[in-house]
Amino acid sequence: METNTAHLTKDGIRIYESGDFAGMAKAGALAAQILDDIAAHVMPGQTTGELDRLITQWVEDAGAVSATIGYKGYQHASCISVNHVVCHGIPGDKKLKDGDILNIDVTVILDGWFGDTSRMYVAGNLPRKAERLIQVTHDALMKGIEAAKPGNTFGDIGYAIQLYAESHRMSVVRDFCGHGLGRVFHAPPNVLHYGRPGTGARLEEGMFFTIEPMINLGRPETKVLGDDWTAVTRDKSLSAQFEHSIGITTDGCEIFTLSPSGKFHPTYGG
């Protein structure tokens, strides 16, 4: 159940109290630490299933619960999306090859709070075009976060991301978006990664949500495979994603899912 220390805006977005930030920061830090720790295990020949097994164990060892195991029938503690998989890739027996890029997405529940984050990794040598895609996607997320402050709108966040990605001749996926969270996994608002300045709900102190742009080297269209989870680019172009969970503060935002070791970027640029 939701905490009753918060209230809803007219748009149905929950406003949390100042004391709730600590719980979100703790959950976010755990999710980020798990993504730090998995980096050493990403290598050619490794299976995505083994990566998920380690993540599952670490969530349990931390006294937390995976938010995704059992969610709408999903049975893994992570989504692992390789190359042209946009999101919701299912871990399995497939072995990583040299030059593969992958997004690993983890959500934990710790003391009732949800920590949700994802980032990119590379198995072996990073191809130049993939390196450029990863950098633009990372920087697009940070442009969106810069726009996340009271008085701005959700359209301002989406516009900042879209403008940056498209200025580098890449496309923003329209079919998936960020979301509100807190003591629930998904809640209003839908956080679009494209948009027009000044549109959408206005940001207020105490809003908690994810920003998680998916950027493609090719066209933005996606399709979901027959497993009803795995989303891929229709043109088979490479896709990348980074995700932070944030809370709006009096003059900006707090990022709950910062990497404890500065490994959020796969070349360890922070």
Residue frames as qw, qx, qy, qz and C-alpha x, y, z in Angstrom:
[[0.000, 0.888, 0.461, 0.000, 0.00, 0.00, 0.00],
 [0.325, 0.643, -0.047, 0.692, 1.06, 3.60, -0.58],
 [0.333, -0.209, -0.506, 0.768, 2.25, 5.68, 2.34],
 [0.052, -0.840, -0.527, -0.119, -0.36, 8.12, 3.61],
 [0.379, -0.626, -0.036, 0.681, 2.30, 10.76, 4.24],
 [0.188, -0.091, 0.493, 0.844, 1.93, 11.87, 0.62],
 [0.458, 0.588, 0.404, -0.530, -0.77, 13.49, -1.49],
 [0.556, 0.340, 0.620, 0.438, -1.72, 13.47, -5.17],
 [0.021, 0.294, -0.186, -0.937, -1.57, 16.34, -7.65],
 [0.629, 0.434, 0.178, -0.620, -4.47, 17.02, -10.01],
 [0.560, 0.490, -0.588, -0.318, -2.58, 14.90, -12.55],
 [0.966, -0.185, -0.098, -0.153, -2.58, 11.93, -10.15],
 [0.611, 0.438, -0.492, 0.439, 1.14, 12.24, -9.38],
 [0.711, -0.607, -0.315, 0.162, 2.12, 11.43, -5.83],
 [0.124, 0.791, -0.324, 0.503, 4.03, 14.05, -3.83],
 [0.795, -0.237, -0.475, 0.293, 6.26, 12.50, -1.20],
 [0.415, -0.910, 0.009, 0.003, 7.51, 14.05, 2.04],
 [0.182, 0.824, -0.519, 0.137, 11.12, 15.13, 2.65],
 [0.545, -0.452, 0.680, -0.189, 11.65, 12.14, 4.96],
 [0.911, 0.260, 0.293, -0.127, 10.80, 9.74, 2.12],
 [0.472, 0.785, -0.399, -0.035, 13.93, 10.69, 0.17],
 [0.261, -0.583, 0.759, -0.129, 16.13, 8.64, 2.52],
 [0.766, 0.061, 0.617, -0.170, 14.25, 5.42, 1.83],
 [0.742, 0.663, 0.063, -0.073, 14.46, 5.96, -1.92],
 [0.176, 0.823, -0.539, 0.040, 18.17, 6.78, -1.70],
 [0.496, -0.394, 0.763, -0.125, 18.84, 3.56, 0.21],
 [0.808, 0.309, 0.493, -0.094, 16.94, 1.40, -2.29],
 [0.566, 0.816, -0.110, -0.042, 18.52, 3.21, -5.22],
 [0.082, -0.759, 0.645, -0.027, 22.01, 2.79, -3.81],
 [0.675, -0.151, 0.719, -0.058, 21.50, -0.96, -3.48],
 [0.773, 0.560, 0.296, -0.039, 20.33, -1.29, -7.09],
 [0.341, 0.887, -0.311, 0.017, 23.30, 0.81, -8.24],
 [0.364, -0.607, 0.706, -0.037, 25.75, -1.25, -6.18],
 [0.799, 0.128, 0.587, -0.026, 24.47, -4.44, -7.79],
 [0.665, 0.741, 0.082, 0.051, 25.02, -2.93, -11.23],
 [0.015, -0.846, 0.533, -0.026, 28.54, -1.90, -10.15],
 [0.574, -0.381, 0.723, -0.054, 29.31, -5.44, -8.99],
 [0.838, 0.346, 0.419, -0.046, 28.01, -7.17, -12.14],
 [0.369, 0.862, -0.279, -0.208, 30.42, -5.21, -14.37],
 [0.191, -0.588, 0.780, 0.094, 33.35, -7.57, -13.65],
 [0.581, 0.076, 0.808, -0.063, 31.26, -10.52, -14.86],
 [0.626, 0.712, 0.154, -0.277, 30.33, -9.07, -18.26],
 [0.179, -0.571, 0.687, 0.412, 32.70, -10.64, -20.79],
 [0.626, 0.320, -0.540, -0.463, 32.70, -12.65, -24.00],
 [0.437, 0.067, -0.896, 0.041, 31.53, -16.22, -23.36],
 [0.134, 0.102, 0.693, -0.701, 29.41, -15.26, -20.35],
 [0.104, -0.486, -0.792, -0.354, 25.70, -16.05, -20.49],
 [0.260, -0.445, -0.004, -0.857, 23.02, -13.53, -19.64],
 [0.781, -0.427, -0.397, -0.227, 21.46, -16.24, -17.47],
 [0.704, -0.156, -0.414, 0.556, 24.56, -16.41, -15.29],
 [0.103, 0.287, -0.131, 0.943, 24.56, -12.62, -14.92],
 [0.555, -0.458, -0.209, -0.662, 20.93, -12.82, -13.78],
 [0.813, -0.306, -0.483, 0.114, 21.75, -15.65, -11.36],
 [0.481, 0.022, -0.364, 0.797, 24.39, -13.49, -9.69],
 [0.177, -0.343, -0.010, -0.922, 22.05, -10.50, -9.50],
 [0.712, -0.427, -0.406, -0.382, 19.30, -12.67, -7.99],
 [0.748, -0.225, -0.474, 0.407, 21.73, -13.91, -5.32],
 [0.305, 0.125, -0.240, 0.913, 22.98, -10.41, -4.48],
 [0.399, -0.452, -0.179, -0.778, 19.45, -9.03, -4.09],
 [0.806, -0.412, -0.409, -0.118, 18.67, -11.84, -1.67],
 [0.672, -0.062, -0.399, 0.621, 21.96, -11.43, 0.22],
 [0.089, 0.276, -0.121, 0.949, 21.16, -7.74, 0.76],
 [0.058, 0.371, 0.757, -0.534, 17.85, -8.58, 2.44],
 [0.345, 0.340, -0.104, -0.869, 15.92, -7.03, -0.43],
 [0.632, 0.364, 0.674, -0.117, 13.33, -8.38, -2.85],
 [0.187, -0.004, 0.600, 0.778, 13.41, -8.33, -6.64],
 [0.412, 0.404, 0.239, -0.781, 10.57, -6.22, -8.00],
 [0.487, 0.383, -0.503, -0.602, 10.57, -8.09, -11.32],
 [0.134, 0.040, -0.990, -0.007, 10.41, -11.73, -10.21],
 [0.073, 0.471, 0.845, -0.243, 6.71, -12.54, -10.46],
 [0.191, 0.521, 0.071, -0.829, 5.82, -9.18, -12.04],
 [0.679, 0.466, -0.105, -0.557, 3.21, -10.01, -14.70],
 [0.988, 0.113, 0.104, -0.035, 4.67, -13.51, -14.79],
 [0.445, 0.737, -0.462, 0.211, 8.28, -12.44, -15.34],
 [0.932, -0.338, -0.117, 0.062, 10.74, -14.82, -13.64],
 [0.717, 0.210, -0.174, 0.641, 14.06, -12.97, -13.47],
 [0.404, -0.726, -0.238, 0.504, 15.72, -10.36, -11.25],
 [0.129, -0.536, 0.289, 0.782, 16.98, -8.40, -14.25],
 [0.709, 0.667, 0.218, -0.073, 16.23, -7.55, -17.84],
 [0.450, -0.474, 0.497, 0.571, 19.31, -7.93, -20.06],
 [0.606, 0.742, 0.231, -0.170, 18.99, -6.39, -23.52],
 [0.592, -0.304, 0.487, 0.566, 21.76, -7.13, -26.03],
 [0.285, -0.003, 0.558, 0.779, 22.60, -5.11, -29.17],
 [0.206, -0.228, -0.429, -0.850, 19.34, -4.43, -31.08],
 [0.380, -0.563, -0.731, 0.066, 17.15, -5.43, -28.11],
 [0.057, -0.664, -0.024, -0.745, 15.65, -2.15, -26.88],
 [0.341, -0.396, 0.536, -0.663, 14.41, -3.32, -23.47],
 [0.817, -0.129, 0.306, -0.472, 12.93, -6.24, -21.50],
 [0.587, 0.407, -0.695, -0.088, 15.44, -8.78, -22.80],
 [0.891, -0.380, 0.063, -0.242, 15.02, -12.11, -20.96],
 [0.165, -0.646, 0.745, -0.003, 18.20, -13.66, -19.48],
 [0.967, 0.130, 0.069, -0.207, 19.03, -17.10, -20.80],
 [0.874, -0.173, 0.334, 0.309, 21.66, -19.43, -22.25],
 [0.574, 0.775, 0.036, 0.263, 22.86, -17.06, -24.98],
 [0.700, -0.344, 0.002, 0.625, 26.59, -16.35, -24.68],
 [0.079, 0.943, -0.038, -0.322, 27.92, -12.83, -25.10],
 [0.796, 0.363, 0.152, 0.459, 30.27, -12.24, -28.02],
 [0.446, -0.294, 0.027, 0.845, 33.17, -9.81, -28.28],
 [0.028, 0.100, 0.298, 0.949, 31.81, -6.37, -29.09],
 [0.276, -0.611, -0.708, -0.223, 28.27, -7.02, -27.80],
 [0.079, -0.253, 0.309, -0.913, 26.69, -4.13, -25.93],
 [0.406, -0.446, -0.793, -0.083, 24.02, -4.76, -23.33],
 [0.310, -0.507, 0.166, -0.787, 21.72, -2.93, -20.98],
 [0.411, -0.224, -0.845, 0.257, 21.15, -4.47, -17.55],
 [0.364, -0.486, -0.067, -0.792, 18.05, -3.23, -15.72],
 [0.410, -0.178, -0.820, 0.358, 17.49, -4.02, -12.02],
 [0.388, -0.562, -0.018, -0.730, 14.72, -3.01, -9.63],
 [0.387, -0.081, -0.821, 0.412, 14.90, -3.90, -5.94],
 [0.479, -0.715, -0.233, -0.453, 12.46, -3.40, -3.09],
 [0.486, 0.059, -0.597, 0.636, 14.17, -2.43, 0.15],
 [0.054, -0.312, -0.583, 0.748, 12.12, -1.56, 3.25],
 [0.317, 0.689, 0.601, -0.251, 9.14, -1.01, 0.95],
 [0.177, 0.819, -0.159, -0.522, 10.92, 1.43, -1.40],
 [0.853, 0.409, 0.282, 0.159, 11.67, 0.68, -5.06],
 [0.219, -0.705, 0.426, 0.523, 15.14, 1.28, -6.49],
 [0.769, 0.508, 0.384, 0.053, 15.10, 1.15, -10.30],
 [0.008, -0.814, 0.397, 0.423, 18.11, 1.72, -12.56],
 [0.900, 0.268, 0.282, 0.194, 19.79, 0.45, -15.70],
 [0.044, -0.828, 0.398, 0.392, 23.01, 1.08, -17.56],
 [0.799, 0.542, -0.238, -0.103, 25.10, -0.11, -20.49],
 [0.646, -0.491, 0.550, 0.196, 27.94, -2.63, -20.54],
 [0.610, 0.616, -0.431, -0.250, 30.24, -4.00, -23.23],
 [0.931, -0.183, 0.300, 0.099, 31.60, -7.53, -23.62],
 [0.756, 0.062, 0.295, 0.582, 35.21, -7.27, -24.72],
 [0.289, -0.091, 0.221, 0.927, 36.12, -4.55, -27.21],
 [0.251, 0.691, 0.446, -0.511, 33.72, -1.68, -27.74],
 [0.481, 0.431, 0.515, 0.564, 32.97, -0.99, -31.43],
 [0.170, -0.030, 0.007, 0.985, 33.24, 2.67, -32.45],
 [0.314, -0.368, -0.428, -0.763, 29.64, 3.10, -33.56],
 [0.610, -0.526, -0.593, 0.006, 28.41, 1.46, -30.36],
 [0.462, -0.247, -0.333, 0.784, 30.68, 3.69, -28.29],
 [0.037, -0.146, -0.154, -0.976, 29.16, 6.77, -29.89],
 [0.506, -0.456, -0.553, -0.480, 25.60, 5.48, -29.31],
 [0.616, -0.450, -0.554, 0.334, 26.33, 4.74, -25.65],
 [0.316, -0.128, -0.188, 0.921, 27.85, 8.17, -25.11],
 [0.213, -0.262, -0.293, -0.894, 24.95, 10.02, -26.72],
 [0.587, -0.480, -0.602, -0.250, 22.40, 7.97, -24.75],
 [0.552, -0.362, -0.468, 0.587, 24.20, 8.62, -21.47],
 [0.165, -0.061, -0.046, 0.983, 24.46, 12.34, -22.19],
 [0.328, -0.385, -0.483, -0.715, 20.82, 12.52, -23.31],
 [0.580, -0.538, -0.603, 0.103, 19.74, 11.11, -19.94],
 [0.437, -0.332, -0.297, 0.781, 21.84, 13.71, -18.15],
 [0.040, -0.178, -0.248, -0.951, 20.30, 16.48, -20.30],
 [0.486, -0.510, -0.577, -0.414, 16.89, 15.26, -19.19],
 [0.595, -0.479, -0.499, 0.409, 17.97, 15.23, -15.55],
 [0.273, -0.044, -0.071, 0.958, 19.27, 18.81, -15.87],
 [0.267, -0.317, -0.346, -0.842, 15.74, 19.84, -16.90],
 [0.566, -0.468, -0.677, -0.056, 14.18, 18.07, -13.90],
 [0.218, -0.068, -0.448, 0.865, 13.52, 20.92, -11.47],
 [0.093, 0.643, 0.650, -0.394, 10.48, 22.62, -9.95],
 [0.211, 0.697, 0.006, -0.685, 8.66, 24.91, -12.35],
 [0.173, 0.325, -0.745, -0.556, 9.70, 23.00, -15.44],
 [0.834, 0.119, 0.108, -0.527, 7.39, 20.47, -17.09],
 [0.776, -0.080, 0.615, 0.120, 7.72, 16.85, -18.13],
 [0.670, 0.714, 0.179, 0.096, 7.68, 18.13, -21.71],
 [0.035, 0.918, -0.396, 0.016, 10.86, 20.07, -20.93],
 [0.596, -0.416, 0.684, 0.066, 12.57, 16.81, -19.89],
 [0.775, 0.336, 0.525, 0.101, 11.47, 14.99, -23.03],
 [0.445, 0.895, -0.004, 0.029, 12.44, 17.90, -25.27],
 [0.198, -0.821, 0.530, 0.072, 15.95, 18.09, -23.79],
 [0.663, -0.172, 0.718, 0.122, 16.50, 14.38, -24.45],
 [0.687, 0.575, 0.440, 0.066, 15.00, 14.42, -27.95],
 [0.255, 0.953, -0.150, -0.063, 16.87, 17.54, -29.03],
 [0.308, -0.690, 0.642, 0.132, 20.20, 16.12, -27.93],
 [0.682, 0.006, 0.721, 0.120, 19.72, 12.66, -29.45],
 [0.624, 0.680, 0.381, 0.062, 18.40, 13.92, -32.77],
 [0.096, 0.942, -0.281, -0.156, 21.18, 16.51, -33.02],
 [0.291, -0.507, 0.791, 0.183, 23.50, 13.48, -33.21],
 [0.552, 0.261, -0.572, -0.548, 21.35, 11.84, -35.91],
 [0.119, -0.052, -0.976, 0.174, 19.96, 9.22, -33.58],
 [0.466, -0.390, -0.428, -0.669, 16.33, 8.48, -32.73],
 [0.281, -0.204, 0.646, -0.680, 14.33, 8.32, -29.50],
 [0.188, -0.245, -0.944, -0.118, 12.14, 5.26, -28.90],
 [0.384, -0.270, -0.040, -0.882, 8.51, 6.33, -28.48],
 [0.704, -0.222, -0.585, -0.336, 7.01, 3.01, -27.40],
 [0.693, -0.390, -0.507, 0.333, 8.42, 2.94, -23.85],
 [0.034, -0.793, 0.074, -0.604, 8.79, 5.61, -21.21],
 [0.198, 0.167, -0.696, 0.670, 9.85, 6.39, -17.66],
 [0.526, -0.545, -0.582, -0.297, 7.39, 6.25, -14.79],
 [0.388, -0.666, 0.303, -0.561, 6.56, 7.37, -11.29],
 [0.743, -0.084, -0.643, 0.163, 7.70, 5.11, -8.46],
 [0.267, -0.595, 0.409, -0.638, 8.18, 5.11, -4.70],
 [0.474, -0.165, 0.785, -0.364, 6.38, 2.48, -2.67],
 [0.816, 0.399, 0.378, -0.179, 5.01, 1.10, -5.94],
 [0.635, -0.046, 0.532, 0.558, 6.86, -0.06, -9.07],
 [0.163, 0.272, 0.490, 0.812, 4.90, 1.92, -11.66],
 [0.001, 0.722, 0.547, -0.424, 2.70, 4.95, -11.04],
 [0.321, 0.883, 0.213, 0.267, 1.81, 8.21, -12.77],
 [0.535, 0.677, -0.064, -0.501, 3.29, 10.04, -14.56],
 [0.862, 0.304, 0.253, 0.318, 4.45, 8.52, -17.81],
 [0.240, -0.778, 0.267, 0.516, 7.81, 10.20, -18.42],
 [0.771, 0.602, 0.180, 0.102, 8.19, 10.58, -22.19],
 [0.608, -0.388, 0.280, 0.633, 11.66, 10.99, -23.64],
 [0.224, 0.274, 0.449, 0.820, 10.48, 13.34, -26.36],
 [0.065, -0.767, -0.606, 0.201, 8.12, 16.30, -26.31],
 [0.204, 0.722, 0.159, 0.642, 7.57, 20.03, -26.53],
 [0.258, 0.062, -0.472, 0.841, 8.82, 22.58, -23.99],
 [0.284, -0.075, 0.231, -0.928, 6.20, 23.77, -21.52],
 [0.718, -0.120, -0.416, -0.545, 3.83, 20.83, -22.05],
 [0.669, -0.137, -0.716, 0.145, 2.74, 18.17, -19.60],
 [0.589, -0.746, -0.306, 0.047, 2.44, 18.31, -15.84],
 [0.088, 0.846, -0.339, 0.402, 4.55, 20.80, -13.94],
 [0.676, 0.055, -0.624, 0.388, 7.32, 19.39, -11.75],
 [0.463, -0.769, 0.063, -0.436, 6.91, 19.80, -8.00],
 [0.002, -0.506, 0.772, -0.384, 9.15, 19.07, -5.05],
 [0.572, -0.128, 0.687, -0.429, 8.51, 15.54, -3.78],
 [0.860, 0.378, -0.087, -0.331, 7.83, 13.86, -7.14],
 [0.481, -0.408, 0.755, 0.180, 9.69, 10.55, -7.59],
 [0.825, 0.501, 0.115, -0.233, 10.13, 9.08, -11.07],
 [0.708, -0.156, 0.492, 0.482, 12.51, 7.41, -13.52],
 [0.430, 0.778, -0.233, -0.393, 14.08, 8.88, -16.63],
 [0.669, -0.199, 0.693, 0.178, 15.24, 6.07, -18.92],
 [0.518, 0.664, -0.206, -0.499, 15.71, 7.06, -22.57],
 [0.769, 0.061, 0.586, 0.250, 16.18, 4.37, -25.19],
 [0.230, 0.779, -0.279, -0.513, 18.13, 5.69, -28.16],
 [0.866, 0.242, 0.415, 0.137, 18.56, 3.91, -31.51],
 [0.325, -0.359, 0.484, 0.729, 21.27, 4.30, -34.15],
 [0.069, 0.245, 0.742, 0.620, 18.56, 3.78, -36.76],
 [0.353, -0.439, -0.349, -0.749, 14.85, 4.46, -36.77],
 [0.299, -0.312, 0.550, -0.715, 12.77, 4.67, -33.56],
 [0.813, -0.091, -0.203, -0.538, 10.24, 1.91, -34.32],
 [0.185, -0.328, 0.894, -0.243, 10.21, -1.22, -32.18],
 [0.764, -0.106, -0.435, -0.465, 8.40, -4.54, -32.09],
 [0.547, -0.422, 0.619, -0.375, 7.79, -7.01, -29.27],
 [0.282, 0.254, -0.900, -0.215, 8.75, -10.63, -29.93],
 [0.664, -0.232, -0.593, -0.391, 6.57, -13.67, -29.39],
 [0.469, -0.166, -0.725, 0.476, 7.66, -14.04, -25.75],
 [0.224, -0.844, -0.420, -0.245, 5.58, -10.89, -25.06],
 [0.524, -0.753, -0.040, 0.396, 8.55, -9.22, -23.35],
 [0.563, -0.238, 0.330, 0.719, 11.55, -8.70, -25.62],
 [0.351, 0.893, 0.174, -0.220, 11.37, -5.42, -27.56],
 [0.640, -0.099, 0.402, 0.647, 13.71, -5.00, -30.53],
 [0.143, 0.563, -0.204, -0.788, 14.41, -2.33, -33.12],
 [0.781, 0.483, 0.316, -0.241, 12.41, -3.01, -36.28],
 [0.577, 0.769, -0.275, -0.029, 15.39, -2.17, -38.49],
 [0.937, -0.110, -0.151, 0.294, 17.82, -4.25, -36.36],
 [0.277, 0.720, -0.281, 0.572, 19.87, -1.15, -35.53],
 [0.469, -0.057, -0.646, 0.600, 21.74, -0.96, -32.23],
 [0.380, -0.772, -0.242, -0.448, 19.89, 0.45, -29.24],
 [0.414, 0.090, -0.598, 0.680, 21.12, 1.77, -25.88],
 [0.453, -0.744, -0.321, -0.372, 19.49, 2.87, -22.62],
 [0.301, 0.113, -0.607, 0.727, 20.45, 4.44, -19.31],
 [0.461, -0.663, -0.457, -0.372, 18.07, 4.88, -16.37],
 [0.174, 0.122, -0.588, 0.780, 18.14, 6.81, -13.13],
 [0.328, -0.712, -0.618, -0.047, 15.48, 7.17, -10.44],
 [0.222, 0.256, -0.181, 0.923, 15.21, 10.74, -9.17],
 [0.202, -0.722, -0.614, 0.248, 13.29, 12.89, -6.69],
 [0.176, 0.731, 0.147, 0.643, 12.48, 16.54, -7.29],
 [0.473, -0.364, -0.422, 0.682, 13.99, 18.84, -4.64],
 [0.010, -0.829, -0.291, 0.478, 13.52, 22.53, -3.88],
 [0.129, 0.813, -0.274, -0.498, 15.92, 23.64, -6.62],
 [0.330, 0.476, -0.741, -0.341, 16.60, 20.59, -8.80],
 [0.929, -0.093, -0.211, -0.289, 16.62, 16.87, -8.22],
 [0.438, -0.543, 0.712, -0.082, 18.33, 14.14, -6.24],
 [0.685, 0.301, -0.612, -0.255, 19.55, 11.12, -8.20],
 [0.791, -0.416, 0.324, -0.310, 18.80, 8.07, -6.07],
 [0.975, 0.103, 0.185, 0.072, 20.71, 5.57, -8.23],
 [0.207, 0.864, -0.459, -0.001, 24.17, 7.09, -8.59],
 [0.885, 0.160, -0.398, 0.180, 26.92, 4.50, -9.00],
 [0.648, -0.748, 0.078, 0.122, 28.84, 4.14, -5.70],
 [0.715, -0.272, 0.364, 0.531, 32.02, 3.44, -7.69],
 [0.151, 0.696, -0.236, -0.662, 31.50, 5.93, -10.51],
 [0.262, -0.096, 0.878, 0.389, 30.81, 3.10, -12.99],
 [0.530, 0.537, 0.444, -0.483, 27.46, 4.25, -14.37],
 [0.560, 0.709, -0.294, -0.314, 29.10, 4.77, -17.76],
 [0.995, 0.016, 0.041, 0.085, 30.77, 1.59, -19.11],
 [0.630, 0.477, -0.260, 0.555, 34.08, 3.38, -19.62],
 [0.567, -0.508, -0.441, 0.476, 33.75, 4.46, -15.98],
 [0.212, 0.362, 0.068, 0.905, 33.23, 8.12, -16.77],
 [0.131, 0.054, 0.478, -0.867, 30.72, 8.59, -13.95]]
